[in-house]
């Protein structure tokens, strides 16, 4: 029991330290924002680069998984720093381990840490998918604006800049990044490749392929963009109908997952200590692992079945 008590104290100390660090960062940043409100943009950038959060961002970004996570956060459009996401993930996992370890059983505490990580990355996946869907829904407007701009005699880079100013996010933001890439020397094909990597979708691929072919060989770009605009509008309506039909199934799966976790706490409340007793025997642990595996397989199967690509 001594080592368990020390482990719990160590976990609580880490969680408390993370909470105090977050509070200190919030208070310090609020005061500093007031002081640098009238300073130049360069001075503000220098300050932001010298903060503890910025240094932690840089340290995490230097790792391979950190750079990949940073790209995913950018693609999701979440207004959260890389260090904040990682600290929240680690702190939440530790807190889940401590709570579930004490309330239910040590083995379930370890599973709870995996569950917290799963929820964090599920949120990131859903944010990425949502932003990608919003961007895809704006593609008819993108094609329409680009078609109007090119029909007025504007070059493609200029048309992209104009579309970035007229459209809301995320299409306006992504086209703005594309325009900025071309301003700093990237070719049109390179900027298109970067946009396709950030927002992978079949509709965007068709639109960008048309733009690349037109930039290389010319042709009736205006007519092509208008035809693409009407086609993308029809595909958007079809995707909306399919998503509405499947939304009930996906919501039911998530509800069943949360209900299963709540059932564990309910069983332990009815018969205190039953799960701790159950996890002391190999057969009890095996039963819990089998149940968790079945829930996981069911969740993955339903996610696979309800996934559609129009």
Residue frames as qw, qx, qy, qz and C-alpha x, y, z in Angstrom:
[[0.000, 0.883, 0.470, 0.000, 0.00, 0.00, 0.00],
 [0.353, -0.696, 0.064, 0.622, 2.94, 2.32, 0.57],
 [0.304, -0.097, 0.554, 0.770, 3.98, 2.40, -3.07],
 [0.080, 0.631, 0.687, 0.352, 0.38, 2.91, -4.18],
 [0.218, -0.880, -0.311, 0.285, 0.03, 5.82, -1.79],
 [0.353, -0.527, 0.287, 0.718, 3.27, 7.34, -3.05],
 [0.269, 0.217, 0.682, 0.645, 2.17, 6.89, -6.66],
 [0.022, -0.803, -0.581, -0.130, -1.12, 8.64, -5.95],
 [0.294, -0.825, -0.075, 0.476, 0.67, 11.51, -4.19],
 [0.376, -0.261, 0.481, 0.748, 3.08, 11.81, -7.10],
 [0.182, 0.473, 0.699, 0.505, 0.24, 11.92, -9.62],
 [0.141, -0.889, -0.428, 0.087, -1.64, 14.54, -7.60],
 [0.377, -0.657, 0.133, 0.639, 1.54, 16.61, -7.34],
 [0.324, 0.026, 0.597, 0.734, 2.02, 16.50, -11.12],
 [0.042, 0.689, 0.647, 0.323, -1.61, 17.48, -11.78],
 [0.271, -0.875, -0.252, 0.312, -1.36, 20.32, -9.24],
 [0.402, -0.438, 0.313, 0.741, 1.88, 21.53, -10.80],
 [0.235, 0.305, 0.658, 0.647, 0.28, 21.55, -14.27],
 [0.091, -0.826, -0.547, -0.101, -2.73, 23.46, -12.95],
 [0.351, -0.790, -0.051, 0.501, -0.53, 26.04, -11.23],
 [0.389, -0.170, 0.480, 0.768, 1.57, 26.43, -14.37],
 [0.132, 0.550, 0.661, 0.494, -1.55, 27.01, -16.48],
 [0.216, -0.889, -0.382, 0.128, -2.84, 29.58, -13.96],
 [0.415, -0.606, 0.160, 0.659, 0.51, 31.38, -13.90],
 [0.327, 0.110, 0.590, 0.730, 0.62, 31.47, -17.70],
 [0.019, 0.740, 0.610, 0.282, -2.90, 32.91, -17.82],
 [0.298, -0.883, -0.198, 0.305, -2.21, 35.66, -15.28],
 [0.441, -0.444, 0.329, 0.707, 1.17, 36.53, -16.79],
 [0.296, 0.284, 0.636, 0.653, -0.17, 36.64, -20.34],
 [0.042, -0.848, -0.520, -0.099, -3.12, 38.86, -19.33],
 [0.330, -0.831, -0.005, 0.447, -0.80, 41.39, -17.71],
 [0.428, -0.275, 0.494, 0.705, 1.68, 41.29, -20.54],
 [0.277, 0.558, 0.650, 0.435, -1.00, 41.74, -23.19],
 [0.100, -0.945, -0.291, 0.113, -1.90, 44.98, -21.49],
 [0.404, -0.701, 0.241, 0.535, 1.72, 46.15, -21.49],
 [0.361, -0.150, 0.642, 0.659, 2.46, 45.31, -25.12],
 [0.403, 0.697, 0.581, -0.122, -0.80, 46.62, -26.55],
 [0.246, 0.947, -0.026, -0.206, 0.98, 49.68, -27.92],
 [0.417, -0.542, 0.605, 0.407, 4.26, 48.02, -28.82],
 [0.413, 0.490, -0.541, -0.544, 5.31, 47.10, -32.34],
 [0.950, 0.095, -0.099, -0.281, 4.43, 43.78, -33.93],
 [0.629, 0.437, -0.584, 0.268, 8.09, 42.76, -33.87],
 [0.104, -0.407, 0.654, -0.629, 8.36, 43.35, -30.11],
 [0.782, -0.113, 0.250, -0.559, 5.16, 41.41, -29.54],
 [0.906, 0.264, -0.318, -0.089, 6.44, 38.51, -31.62],
 [0.377, 0.465, -0.668, 0.442, 9.71, 38.50, -29.68],
 [0.417, -0.325, 0.546, -0.650, 7.82, 38.38, -26.39],
 [0.899, 0.035, 0.056, -0.432, 5.54, 35.55, -27.53],
 [0.792, 0.375, -0.474, 0.088, 8.57, 33.55, -28.67],
 [0.203, 0.449, -0.674, 0.550, 10.21, 33.91, -25.25],
 [0.676, -0.357, 0.230, -0.602, 7.32, 32.61, -23.13],
 [0.407, -0.260, 0.864, -0.144, 7.35, 29.22, -21.48],
 [0.751, 0.393, 0.450, -0.281, 4.50, 28.05, -23.71],
 [0.564, 0.759, -0.264, -0.191, 6.43, 29.03, -26.85],
 [0.001, -0.596, 0.802, -0.029, 9.55, 27.21, -25.66],
 [0.566, -0.012, 0.792, -0.229, 7.50, 24.13, -24.84],
 [0.726, 0.594, 0.151, -0.313, 5.83, 24.36, -28.26],
 [0.381, 0.745, -0.533, -0.127, 9.23, 24.42, -29.92],
 [0.242, -0.401, 0.874, -0.127, 10.52, 21.47, -27.89],
 [0.674, 0.224, 0.654, -0.262, 7.47, 19.36, -28.76],
 [0.638, 0.708, -0.015, -0.303, 7.47, 20.46, -32.40],
 [0.097, 0.682, -0.706, -0.165, 11.05, 19.25, -32.83],
 [0.452, -0.083, 0.886, -0.070, 9.91, 15.66, -32.32],
 [0.078, -0.050, -0.796, -0.598, 8.38, 13.74, -35.20],
 [0.135, -0.549, -0.825, -0.004, 5.08, 13.05, -33.48],
 [0.097, -0.633, -0.313, 0.701, 4.92, 16.65, -32.24],
 [0.055, 0.288, -0.419, -0.860, 5.28, 18.03, -35.76],
 [0.159, -0.257, -0.859, -0.413, 2.58, 15.66, -36.98],
 [0.160, -0.624, -0.693, 0.324, 0.28, 16.68, -34.11],
 [0.057, -0.503, -0.027, 0.862, 0.93, 20.36, -34.88],
 [0.124, 0.043, -0.631, -0.765, -0.17, 19.84, -38.49],
 [0.202, -0.444, -0.863, -0.130, -3.31, 18.07, -37.35],
 [0.132, -0.626, -0.475, 0.604, -4.21, 20.90, -34.95],
 [0.034, 0.366, -0.252, -0.895, -3.75, 23.40, -37.78],
 [0.173, -0.135, -0.793, -0.568, -5.92, 21.35, -40.11],
 [0.191, -0.531, -0.812, 0.149, -8.64, 21.12, -37.46],
 [0.022, -0.654, -0.181, -0.734, -8.77, 24.89, -37.03],
 [0.619, -0.649, -0.413, 0.156, -8.74, 24.52, -33.24],
 [0.072, 0.846, -0.202, 0.488, -7.56, 27.70, -31.50],
 [0.801, -0.582, 0.138, 0.014, -5.25, 25.86, -29.12],
 [0.093, 0.780, -0.619, -0.031, -1.49, 25.77, -28.77],
 [0.748, 0.213, -0.628, -0.001, 0.44, 22.57, -29.25],
 [0.210, 0.220, -0.746, 0.593, 1.80, 22.71, -25.70],
 [0.502, -0.114, 0.326, -0.793, -1.68, 23.36, -24.27],
 [0.855, 0.086, -0.306, -0.411, -3.09, 20.31, -26.05],
 [0.646, 0.210, -0.696, 0.234, -0.25, 18.06, -24.86],
 [0.006, -0.212, 0.643, -0.736, -0.38, 19.36, -21.26],
 [0.660, -0.067, 0.151, -0.733, -4.16, 18.95, -21.15],
 [0.839, 0.139, -0.479, -0.219, -3.84, 15.42, -22.55],
 [0.482, 0.199, -0.735, 0.434, -1.21, 14.40, -20.00],
 [0.189, -0.168, 0.513, -0.820, -2.99, 16.11, -17.08],
 [0.748, -0.031, -0.053, -0.661, -6.36, 14.62, -18.01],
 [0.787, 0.127, -0.602, -0.042, -4.89, 11.14, -18.33],
 [0.284, 0.183, -0.722, 0.604, -3.19, 11.39, -14.93],
 [0.413, -0.124, 0.337, -0.837, -6.35, 12.70, -13.31],
 [0.828, 0.019, -0.286, -0.482, -8.39, 9.87, -14.83],
 [0.637, 0.159, -0.721, 0.221, -5.88, 7.31, -13.57],
 [0.044, 0.168, -0.643, 0.746, -5.98, 8.73, -10.03],
 [0.574, -0.063, 0.172, -0.798, -9.78, 9.00, -9.83],
 [0.861, 0.074, -0.348, -0.363, -10.63, 5.66, -11.42],
 [0.487, 0.256, -0.763, 0.339, -7.79, 3.93, -9.55],
 [0.092, -0.111, 0.651, -0.745, -9.29, 5.03, -6.24],
 [0.626, 0.059, 0.158, -0.761, -12.98, 4.75, -7.06],
 [0.906, 0.198, -0.176, -0.330, -13.00, 1.54, -9.14],
 [0.932, -0.195, 0.215, 0.219, -9.78, -0.46, -9.56],
 [0.317, -0.640, 0.433, 0.550, -6.12, 0.03, -10.57],
 [0.440, 0.123, 0.745, 0.486, -6.50, -1.86, -13.87],
 [0.225, 0.797, 0.544, 0.132, -9.44, 0.30, -14.85],
 [0.182, -0.877, 0.045, 0.443, -7.38, 3.37, -13.99],
 [0.350, -0.324, 0.615, 0.628, -4.88, 2.44, -16.68],
 [0.288, 0.462, 0.754, 0.366, -7.71, 1.85, -19.14],
 [0.021, 0.902, 0.365, -0.231, -9.15, 5.24, -18.20],
 [0.243, -0.647, 0.321, 0.647, -5.91, 6.93, -19.27],
 [0.260, 0.052, 0.769, 0.582, -6.26, 5.31, -22.69],
 [0.128, 0.711, 0.689, 0.060, -9.90, 6.41, -22.79],
 [0.086, -0.863, -0.092, 0.489, -8.97, 10.03, -22.11],
 [0.232, -0.401, 0.570, 0.679, -6.35, 9.93, -24.89],
 [0.235, 0.354, 0.831, 0.361, -8.97, 8.39, -27.19],
 [0.068, 0.848, 0.494, -0.182, -11.42, 11.22, -26.41],
 [0.159, -0.738, 0.185, 0.630, -8.78, 13.89, -27.07],
 [0.163, -0.228, 0.713, 0.642, -7.82, 12.47, -30.45],
 [0.193, 0.542, 0.805, 0.142, -11.46, 11.75, -31.31],
 [0.038, 0.871, 0.251, -0.421, -12.17, 15.43, -30.74],
 [0.142, -0.576, 0.465, 0.657, -9.24, 16.28, -33.02],
 [0.233, 0.124, 0.860, 0.437, -10.51, 13.89, -35.69],
 [0.146, 0.730, 0.666, -0.051, -14.02, 15.30, -35.54],
 [0.037, -0.832, -0.006, 0.554, -12.69, 18.86, -35.68],
 [0.186, -0.329, 0.665, 0.644, -10.62, 18.00, -38.75],
 [0.190, 0.359, 0.865, 0.294, -13.59, 16.30, -40.43],
 [0.079, 0.817, 0.493, -0.290, -15.92, 19.16, -39.58],
 [0.053, -0.735, 0.215, 0.641, -13.57, 21.79, -40.98],
 [0.189, -0.127, 0.795, 0.562, -12.99, 19.70, -44.09],
 [0.173, 0.571, 0.798, 0.085, -16.76, 19.36, -44.57],
 [0.039, 0.858, 0.237, -0.455, -17.24, 23.10, -44.13],
 [0.121, -0.539, 0.496, 0.669, -14.50, 23.76, -46.67],
 [0.201, 0.152, 0.879, 0.406, -16.04, 21.26, -49.12],
 [0.151, 0.730, 0.648, -0.156, -19.43, 22.94, -48.69],
 [0.014, 0.837, -0.017, -0.547, -17.86, 26.26, -49.73],
 [0.448, -0.148, 0.646, 0.601, -16.25, 24.88, -52.88],
 [0.330, 0.669, 0.603, 0.282, -19.22, 25.86, -55.13],
 [0.055, -0.980, -0.109, 0.156, -18.78, 29.45, -53.95],
 [0.456, -0.565, 0.448, 0.522, -15.01, 29.19, -54.48],
 [0.467, 0.204, 0.687, 0.517, -15.50, 27.99, -58.05],
 [0.187, 0.853, 0.472, 0.120, -18.10, 30.71, -58.66],
 [0.205, -0.923, 0.078, 0.317, -15.87, 33.52, -57.37],
 [0.468, -0.371, 0.579, 0.555, -12.85, 32.26, -59.29],
 [0.429, 0.458, 0.678, 0.384, -14.96, 31.94, -62.44],
 [0.085, 0.953, 0.289, -0.020, -16.23, 35.51, -62.11],
 [0.334, -0.798, 0.274, 0.421, -12.71, 36.81, -61.45],
 [0.480, -0.144, 0.666, 0.553, -11.18, 35.02, -64.43],
 [0.355, 0.666, 0.602, 0.260, -14.03, 36.11, -66.69],
 [0.036, -0.983, -0.084, 0.161, -13.13, 39.68, -65.74],
 [0.599, 0.712, -0.253, 0.264, -9.60, 39.08, -67.05],
 [0.397, -0.775, 0.455, -0.185, -7.77, 38.57, -63.76],
 [0.452, 0.402, -0.793, 0.069, -4.88, 36.13, -63.49],
 [0.759, -0.305, -0.572, -0.061, -5.33, 33.03, -61.31],
 [0.478, -0.105, -0.531, 0.692, -3.09, 34.22, -58.42],
 [0.132, -0.131, 0.101, -0.977, -5.01, 37.50, -58.32],
 [0.637, -0.285, -0.430, -0.573, -8.33, 35.64, -58.47],
 [0.676, -0.238, -0.650, 0.252, -7.25, 33.44, -55.56],
 [0.236, -0.031, -0.396, 0.887, -6.34, 36.52, -53.48],
 [0.366, -0.188, -0.123, -0.903, -9.70, 38.12, -54.26],
 [0.715, -0.282, -0.569, -0.292, -11.57, 34.93, -53.34],
 [0.539, -0.144, -0.626, 0.545, -9.67, 34.77, -50.04],
 [0.007, -0.028, 0.251, -0.968, -10.87, 38.28, -49.18],
 [0.512, -0.157, -0.263, -0.802, -14.50, 37.69, -50.16],
 [0.753, -0.206, -0.595, -0.193, -15.10, 34.24, -48.63],
 [0.585, -0.657, 0.305, -0.364, -15.46, 33.38, -44.97],
 [0.058, -0.450, 0.885, -0.100, -13.45, 30.68, -43.22],
 [0.674, -0.471, 0.413, 0.392, -12.33, 28.03, -43.66],
 [0.703, 0.528, 0.328, 0.347, -12.23, 28.56, -47.44],
 [0.136, 0.966, -0.070, 0.210, -11.11, 32.18, -47.06],
 [0.527, -0.734, 0.423, 0.069, -8.38, 31.19, -44.59],
 [0.801, -0.044, 0.515, 0.301, -7.03, 28.37, -46.78],
 [0.564, 0.705, 0.247, 0.351, -7.10, 30.46, -49.94],
 [0.120, -0.972, 0.183, -0.089, -5.35, 33.22, -47.98],
 [0.667, -0.501, 0.504, 0.225, -2.57, 30.80, -47.07],
 [0.748, 0.340, 0.454, 0.344, -2.36, 29.76, -50.70],
 [0.300, 0.915, 0.082, 0.255, -2.09, 33.39, -51.80],
 [0.367, -0.868, 0.334, 0.036, 0.59, 34.10, -49.18],
 [0.796, -0.177, 0.492, 0.305, 2.61, 31.11, -50.39],
 [0.623, 0.585, 0.327, 0.404, 2.59, 32.49, -53.92],
 [0.005, 0.989, -0.047, 0.141, 3.57, 35.95, -52.66],
 [0.493, -0.730, 0.459, 0.119, 6.72, 34.58, -51.00],
 [0.099, 0.589, -0.714, -0.365, 7.85, 32.81, -54.17],
 [0.498, 0.055, 0.864, -0.044, 5.99, 29.50, -54.38],
 [0.143, 0.016, -0.673, -0.725, 4.67, 28.51, -57.78],
 [0.652, -0.084, -0.046, -0.752, 0.97, 28.05, -58.40],
 [0.794, 0.025, -0.591, -0.139, 1.41, 24.25, -58.57],
 [0.380, 0.102, -0.719, 0.573, 3.28, 24.20, -55.24],
 [0.297, -0.100, 0.349, -0.883, 0.61, 26.32, -53.54],
 [0.769, -0.028, -0.287, -0.571, -2.08, 24.01, -54.93],
 [0.681, 0.068, -0.716, 0.139, -0.20, 20.95, -53.65],
 [0.110, 0.101, -0.644, 0.751, 0.03, 22.44, -50.15],
 [0.533, -0.058, 0.123, -0.835, -3.70, 23.23, -50.14],
 [0.803, 0.026, -0.487, -0.342, -4.54, 19.71, -51.28],
 [0.502, 0.088, -0.762, 0.400, -2.41, 18.28, -48.47],
 [0.114, -0.063, 0.518, -0.846, -4.16, 20.44, -45.84],
 [0.609, 0.217, 0.309, -0.697, -7.67, 19.78, -47.16],
 [0.027, -0.124, 0.921, 0.367, -7.80, 16.38, -48.85],
 [0.567, 0.394, 0.548, -0.473, -11.10, 15.81, -50.66],
 [0.518, 0.286, 0.698, 0.404, -12.24, 14.55, -54.03],
 [0.235, 0.897, 0.373, 0.027, -14.15, 17.73, -54.86],
 [0.184, -0.895, 0.240, 0.329, -11.15, 19.93, -54.10],
 [0.552, -0.230, 0.655, 0.463, -8.95, 17.63, -56.19],
 [0.465, 0.583, 0.595, 0.301, -11.20, 18.12, -59.23],
 [0.058, 0.985, 0.148, -0.063, -11.28, 21.89, -58.77],
 [0.345, -0.772, 0.396, 0.357, -7.54, 22.23, -58.25],
 [0.604, 0.027, 0.665, 0.439, -6.72, 19.92, -61.16],
 [0.379, 0.788, 0.440, 0.204, -8.82, 22.16, -63.39],
 [0.100, -0.980, 0.084, 0.151, -6.98, 25.24, -62.15],
 [0.526, -0.505, 0.545, 0.415, -3.56, 23.63, -62.66],
 [0.577, 0.323, 0.634, 0.400, -4.39, 22.51, -66.21],
 [0.231, 0.921, 0.293, 0.112, -5.73, 25.97, -67.03],
 [0.275, -0.893, 0.239, 0.262, -2.61, 27.66, -65.62],
 [0.549, -0.306, 0.633, 0.452, -0.40, 25.47, -67.80],
 [0.333, 0.190, 0.745, 0.546, -2.28, 25.24, -71.08],
 [0.248, 0.110, -0.079, -0.959, -5.02, 27.84, -70.96],
 [0.132, -0.320, -0.903, -0.255, -8.48, 27.02, -72.29],
 [0.368, -0.558, -0.309, -0.677, -12.04, 27.90, -71.38],
 [0.255, 0.001, -0.751, 0.609, -11.47, 28.17, -67.63],
 [0.358, -0.043, 0.218, -0.907, -14.59, 30.25, -67.05],
 [0.753, -0.019, -0.380, -0.537, -16.91, 27.63, -68.56],
 [0.622, 0.038, -0.756, 0.197, -15.16, 24.82, -66.68],
 [0.081, 0.043, -0.619, 0.780, -15.43, 26.63, -63.34],
 [0.535, -0.043, 0.056, -0.842, -19.12, 27.35, -63.85],
 [0.786, -0.006, -0.542, -0.298, -19.82, 23.70, -64.67],
 [0.478, 0.047, -0.749, 0.456, -17.82, 22.58, -61.64],
 [0.180, -0.129, 0.400, -0.889, -19.73, 25.03, -59.45],
 [0.724, -0.074, -0.131, -0.673, -23.11, 23.54, -60.39],
 [0.768, 0.050, -0.638, -0.008, -21.81, 19.97, -60.00],
 [0.301, 0.118, -0.683, 0.655, -20.33, 20.69, -56.57],
 [0.419, -0.161, 0.213, -0.868, -23.61, 22.26, -55.47],
 [0.836, -0.062, -0.339, -0.427, -25.46, 19.03, -56.30],
 [0.668, 0.090, -0.674, 0.301, -22.85, 16.92, -54.50],
 [0.010, -0.231, 0.522, -0.821, -23.14, 19.14, -51.43],
 [0.669, -0.163, 0.042, -0.724, -26.87, 18.48, -51.19],
 [0.861, 0.029, -0.490, -0.131, -26.33, 14.74, -51.57],
 [0.455, 0.191, -0.667, 0.559, -23.67, 14.68, -48.85],
 [0.282, -0.247, 0.366, -0.852, -25.96, 16.61, -46.51],
 [0.817, -0.118, -0.165, -0.540, -28.77, 14.08, -46.99],
 [0.802, 0.085, -0.574, 0.140, -26.50, 11.08, -46.39],
 [0.234, 0.255, -0.595, 0.725, -24.96, 12.69, -43.30],
 [0.514, -0.251, 0.191, -0.798, -28.41, 13.35, -41.85],
 [0.888, -0.060, -0.336, -0.307, -29.41, 9.71, -42.33],
 [0.753, 0.109, -0.550, 0.344, -26.25, 8.39, -40.64],
 [0.031, -0.544, 0.396, -0.739, -26.16, 10.89, -37.78],
 [0.775, -0.412, 0.067, -0.474, -28.60, 8.85, -35.65],
 [0.956, 0.011, -0.260, 0.134, -26.41, 5.73, -35.85],
 [0.512, 0.385, -0.401, 0.655, -23.19, 7.52, -34.90],
 [0.313, -0.544, 0.265, -0.732, -24.91, 9.33, -32.01],
 [0.907, -0.299, -0.078, -0.286, -26.24, 6.00, -30.71],
 [0.841, 0.156, -0.365, 0.368, -22.75, 4.47, -30.73],
 [0.204, 0.450, -0.402, 0.771, -21.28, 7.34, -28.70],
 [0.591, -0.468, 0.123, -0.646, -24.21, 7.19, -26.27],
 [0.961, -0.155, -0.219, -0.059, -23.69, 3.46, -25.73],
 [0.639, 0.306, -0.426, 0.563, -19.99, 4.04, -25.06],
 [0.094, -0.454, 0.366, -0.807, -20.68, 6.62, -22.35],
 [0.792, -0.345, -0.027, -0.504, -23.45, 4.46, -20.90],
 [0.901, 0.017, -0.400, 0.169, -21.05, 1.52, -20.56],
 [0.361, 0.319, -0.471, 0.739, -18.61, 3.66, -18.58],
 [0.414, -0.403, 0.199, -0.792, -21.43, 4.95, -16.41],
 [0.892, -0.208, -0.299, -0.270, -22.59, 1.37, -15.82],
 [0.669, 0.138, -0.558, 0.471, -19.22, 0.55, -14.22],
 [0.002, -0.278, 0.418, -0.865, -19.62, 3.36, -11.69],
 [0.678, -0.281, -0.064, -0.676, -23.23, 2.34, -11.07],
 [0.877, -0.084, -0.473, 0.003, -22.28, -1.29, -10.38],
 [0.487, 0.154, -0.541, 0.668, -19.53, -0.17, -8.02],
 [0.262, -0.321, 0.234, -0.879, -21.97, 2.16, -6.24],
 [0.820, -0.245, -0.226, -0.465, -24.51, -0.65, -5.76],
 [0.947, -0.262, -0.091, 0.162, -21.86, -3.10, -4.54],
 [0.031, -0.934, 0.354, -0.025, -18.86, -1.07, -3.29],
 [0.323, -0.603, 0.724, 0.092, -15.50, -2.65, -4.07],
 [0.880, 0.214, 0.407, -0.115, -16.90, -5.29, -6.45],
 [0.672, 0.723, -0.146, 0.069, -14.75, -4.17, -9.39],
 [0.049, -0.755, 0.628, -0.181, -11.60, -4.00, -7.25],
 [0.692, -0.219, 0.667, -0.171, -12.31, -7.55, -6.10],
 [0.851, 0.466, 0.221, -0.098, -13.02, -8.64, -9.64],
 [0.493, 0.801, -0.327, 0.096, -9.71, -7.29, -10.96],
 [0.382, -0.644, 0.651, -0.122, -7.72, -9.23, -8.38],
 [0.759, 0.008, 0.650, 0.027, -8.38, -12.49, -10.23],
 [0.167, -0.241, 0.667, 0.685, -7.08, -13.29, -13.75],
 [0.150, 0.458, 0.841, 0.246, -10.52, -14.44, -14.90],
 [0.022, 0.840, 0.413, -0.351, -12.12, -11.16, -13.83],
 [0.110, -0.638, 0.324, 0.690, -9.47, -9.11, -15.63],
 [0.206, 0.019, 0.824, 0.527, -9.92, -11.31, -18.71],
 [0.149, 0.667, 0.730, -0.001, -13.69, -10.71, -18.70],
 [0.011, -0.856, -0.131, 0.499, -13.24, -6.93, -18.45],
 [0.165, -0.466, 0.557, 0.667, -10.65, -6.92, -21.24],
 [0.220, 0.269, 0.863, 0.366, -12.91, -9.00, -23.49],
 [0.107, 0.807, 0.551, -0.182, -15.83, -6.64, -22.88],
 [0.077, -0.786, 0.141, 0.596, -13.63, -3.60, -23.59],
 [0.222, -0.213, 0.738, 0.601, -12.33, -5.26, -26.76],
 [0.215, 0.509, 0.814, 0.178, -15.89, -6.02, -27.95],
 [0.059, 0.881, 0.296, -0.364, -16.96, -2.42, -27.36],
 [0.155, -0.632, 0.408, 0.640, -13.89, -1.20, -29.25],
 [0.242, 0.044, 0.838, 0.487, -14.46, -3.55, -32.19],
 [0.177, 0.693, 0.698, -0.019, -18.13, -2.59, -32.34],
 [0.014, -0.855, -0.063, 0.514, -17.28, 1.10, -32.29],
 [0.169, -0.455, 0.599, 0.637, -14.72, 0.68, -35.09],
 [0.256, 0.276, 0.868, 0.324, -17.10, -1.41, -37.19],
 [0.150, 0.822, 0.523, -0.169, -19.92, 1.12, -36.91],
 [0.079, -0.786, 0.186, 0.584, -17.47, 3.95, -37.70],
 [0.228, -0.206, 0.762, 0.570, -16.34, 2.01, -40.77],
 [0.234, 0.496, 0.821, 0.159, -19.89, 1.21, -41.90],
 [0.078, 0.887, 0.386, -0.241, -21.12, 4.79, -41.50],
 [0.245, -0.557, 0.341, 0.716, -18.12, 6.25, -43.31],
 [0.626, 0.643, 0.438, 0.049, -19.05, 7.42, -46.80],
 [0.290, -0.425, 0.379, 0.769, -17.12, 8.92, -49.66],
 [0.542, 0.704, 0.436, -0.141, -19.20, 10.56, -52.38]]
